[in-house]
Amino acid sequence: MKISNFYKIQKWLKENDIYFHNDVNISSRSWIKAGGIVRTFIQPDNIIKCHELIKFFSKEKINFYVLGNQSNVIVRDGVIETPIINFIKLSHIQLNKSLNGLHITCGSGVPIPKFSKYLTNQGYSGAEGILGIPGSIGGGICMNASSYNNYLATYIEDVKVVSDNGELSILKKKDLNLRWRGSIIKDKRYVVLECKFFIPNKNYIGENETKKISDKILKHRRYYQENKLPNLGSIFATKNIYKDLSRKNIIFFLLYVFYKLGNYFFYKFNKSKILNFRKFMITLYLKMLGLDNFDQWSTSDKTLNCLVNKGAQETDKAISFLKEFKKKTKKYFEMENIILEDIQ
Ligand SMILES: Cc1cc2nc3c(=O)[nH]c(=O)nc-3n(C[C@H](O)[C@H](O)[C@H](O)COP(=O)(O)OP(=O)(O)OC[C@H]3O[C@@H](n4cnc5c(N)ncnc54)[C@H](O)[C@@H]3O)c2cc1C
């Protein structure tokens, strides 16, 4: 980006009373706890300001990028001149009860766990499974986030978006082109400002029941998913990485059979050792894939499909790890984690 653009952006933000920080260290904010420095990190506090900001970028032909809670992106090291818009301050939740159910309007910066708890506390079922997803509503719609068979998008009525040329529009759920870990928001780089949900009365089961379901899911999640080291959830958009990899060759097929049998055995007869077995299998997989030598970067001991940071501040090795992993497995699944390597 031209130096003159940097000053132009700063001046415009000040004149329009839009909150921003300079030189924000991504490693202190992202879920992976590594990455570069963003020169201009903008946090508008209402929808009108967001819209004006995107119109300004469009008019001035300045590229920008949107970040939510940074729970699915890995940002390159060094200085990032591209202005970043973040929606943490669009955190409003409004509730309207009608005869048929709940109408909820959320700003795109509302954390998914907050939305999930909001419904759970009202005694409405359907969002208990997404309680553990650390993204924002905007990031969650972009990625079509889901967990334990609950999808954030299930109860969407419509989404207020801006295109990168500054045009405001309302998309109905059917227009979102929702698929496994993707949507039209991701394809067309729309910016989500706000989302309306409707949860029908048939979902009402009472607060005690919804809390029981959430607690059970959270417990399961903590046990079987990475919860100690910084990570970004799943690397690849697959429901079963071991099964998909079994198509690679006879060795990976045999590894999968062994993995399945072992899981069955430990689950049935010696559950306390199941994680040790998985750790052993993951070490084998990493060796077979040639991914066992990336310093402080590896996968979780609990699942092969999760990058973990064992203490690095920089992402260069992590990006090499992910690219190598992708190269070796590209026929079988798409990347879910987003690598921001080419950002200016
Ligand atoms: C510990 C952990 C567990 C996880 N578990 C799950 C899980 O169970 N299920 C699951 O689906 N995911 C899971 N994830 C991944 C991640 O939380 C989701 O993909 C989430 O939806 C990302 O939201 P975010 O706000 O962090 O987006 P970011 O990571 O900041 O960005 C992701 C993408 O969304 C775009 N984006 C962000 N905000 C907006 C917006 N307002 N408008 C338009 N685009 C936007 C960004 O440009 C980027 O392309 C997990 C991650 C972690 C760290």
The ligand as an SDF file (V2000), in Angstrom:
LIG
                    3D

 53 58  0  0  0  0  0  0  0  0999 V2000
  -10.4510  -23.8920   19.8000 C   0  0  0  0  0  0  0  0  0  0  0  0
  -11.2180  -23.7520   18.5060 C   0  0  0  0  0  0  0  0  0  0  0  0
  -12.3080  -24.5920   18.2630 C   0  0  0  0  0  0  0  0  0  0  0  0
  -13.0450  -24.4700   17.0790 C   0  0  0  0  0  0  0  0  0  0  0  0
  -14.1050  -25.2990   16.8810 N   0  0  0  0  0  0  0  0  0  0  0  0
  -14.8630  -25.1570   15.7720 C   0  0  0  0  0  0  0  0  0  0  0  0
  -16.0300  -25.9770   15.5830 C   0  0  0  0  0  0  0  0  0  0  0  0
  -16.3630  -26.8220   16.3950 O   0  0  0  0  0  0  0  0  0  0  0  0
  -16.7620  -25.7870   14.4620 N   0  0  0  0  0  0  0  0  0  0  0  0
  -16.4420  -24.8400   13.5210 C   0  0  0  0  0  0  0  0  0  0  0  0
  -17.1680  -24.6980   12.5430 O   0  0  0  0  0  0  0  0  0  0  0  0
  -15.3260  -24.0660   13.6790 N   0  0  0  0  0  0  0  0  0  0  0  0
  -14.5540  -24.1930   14.7740 C   0  0  0  0  0  0  0  0  0  0  0  0
  -13.4340  -23.4050   14.9450 N   0  0  0  0  0  0  0  0  0  0  0  0
  -13.0270  -22.4720   13.8680 C   0  0  0  0  0  0  0  0  0  0  0  0
  -13.5490  -21.0340   14.0180 C   0  0  0  0  0  0  0  0  0  0  0  0
  -13.9100  -20.7150   15.3450 O   0  0  0  0  0  0  0  0  0  0  0  0
  -14.7410  -20.7990   13.0890 C   0  0  0  0  0  0  0  0  0  0  0  0
  -14.3650  -20.9820   11.7340 O   0  0  0  0  0  0  0  0  0  0  0  0
  -15.3370  -19.3930   13.2350 C   0  0  0  0  0  0  0  0  0  0  0  0
  -16.5140  -19.3450   12.4930 O   0  0  0  0  0  0  0  0  0  0  0  0
  -14.3830  -18.2900   12.7800 C   0  0  0  0  0  0  0  0  0  0  0  0
  -14.9360  -17.0560   13.2160 O   0  0  0  0  0  0  0  0  0  0  0  0
  -14.0000  -15.7970   13.5110 P   0  0  0  0  0  0  0  0  0  0  0  0
  -14.8630  -14.6660   13.9190 O   0  0  0  0  0  0  0  0  0  0  0  0
  -12.9080  -16.1570   14.4300 O   0  0  0  0  0  0  0  0  0  0  0  0
  -13.4350  -15.5190   12.0510 O   0  0  0  0  0  0  0  0  0  0  0  0
  -11.9100  -15.2380   11.6300 P   0  0  0  0  0  0  0  0  0  0  0  0
  -11.0810  -16.4120   11.9760 O   0  0  0  0  0  0  0  0  0  0  0  0
  -11.4660  -13.9170   12.1270 O   0  0  0  0  0  0  0  0  0  0  0  0
  -12.0920  -15.1700   10.0510 O   0  0  0  0  0  0  0  0  0  0  0  0
  -12.4950  -16.3190    9.3360 C   0  0  0  0  0  0  0  0  0  0  0  0
  -13.0650  -15.8720    7.9920 C   0  0  0  0  0  0  0  0  0  0  0  0
  -14.2820  -15.1840    8.2360 O   0  0  0  0  0  0  0  0  0  0  0  0
  -14.2290  -13.8900    7.6280 C   0  0  0  0  0  0  0  0  0  0  0  0
  -15.0170  -12.9870    8.4650 N   0  0  0  0  0  0  0  0  0  0  0  0
  -14.8730  -12.7410    9.7950 C   0  0  0  0  0  0  0  0  0  0  0  0
  -15.7990  -11.8460   10.1970 N   0  0  0  0  0  0  0  0  0  0  0  0
  -16.5180  -11.5070    9.1010 C   0  0  0  0  0  0  0  0  0  0  0  0
  -17.6030  -10.6230    8.8500 C   0  0  0  0  0  0  0  0  0  0  0  0
  -18.1460   -9.8680    9.8050 N   0  0  0  0  0  0  0  0  0  0  0  0
  -18.0740  -10.5280    7.5830 N   0  0  0  0  0  0  0  0  0  0  0  0
  -17.5490  -11.2620    6.5870 C   0  0  0  0  0  0  0  0  0  0  0  0
  -16.5340  -12.1290    6.7620 N   0  0  0  0  0  0  0  0  0  0  0  0
  -16.0280  -12.2460    7.9970 C   0  0  0  0  0  0  0  0  0  0  0  0
  -12.7520  -13.5260    7.5600 C   0  0  0  0  0  0  0  0  0  0  0  0
  -12.5260  -12.5750    6.5480 O   0  0  0  0  0  0  0  0  0  0  0  0
  -12.1470  -14.8900    7.2550 C   0  0  0  0  0  0  0  0  0  0  0  0
  -12.2570  -15.1520    5.8730 O   0  0  0  0  0  0  0  0  0  0  0  0
  -12.6680  -23.5050   16.1160 C   0  0  0  0  0  0  0  0  0  0  0  0
  -11.5730  -22.6660   16.3640 C   0  0  0  0  0  0  0  0  0  0  0  0
  -10.8620  -22.7820   17.5470 C   0  0  0  0  0  0  0  0  0  0  0  0
   -9.7110  -21.8500   17.8130 C   0  0  0  0  0  0  0  0  0  0  0  0
  1  2  1  0
  2  3  1  0
  2 52  2  0
  3  4  2  0
  4  5  1  0
  4 50  1  0
  5  6  2  0
  6  7  1  0
  6 13  1  0
  7  8  2  0
  7  9  1  0
  9 10  1  0
 10 11  2  0
 10 12  1  0
 12 13  2  0
 13 14  1  0
 14 15  1  0
 14 50  1  0
 15 16  1  0
 16 17  1  0
 16 18  1  0
 18 19  1  0
 18 20  1  0
 20 21  1  0
 20 22  1  0
 22 23  1  0
 23 24  1  0
 24 25  2  0
 24 26  1  0
 24 27  1  0
 27 28  1  0
 28 29  2  0
 28 30  1  0
 28 31  1  0
 31 32  1  0
 32 33  1  0
 33 34  1  0
 33 48  1  0
 34 35  1  0
 35 36  1  0
 35 46  1  0
 36 37  1  0
 36 45  1  0
 37 38  2  0
 38 39  1  0
 39 40  1  0
 39 45  2  0
 40 41  1  0
 40 42  2  0
 42 43  1  0
 43 44  2  0
 44 45  1  0
 46 47  1  0
 46 48  1  0
 48 49  1  0
 50 51  2  0
 51 52  1  0
 52 53  1  0
M  END
$$$$
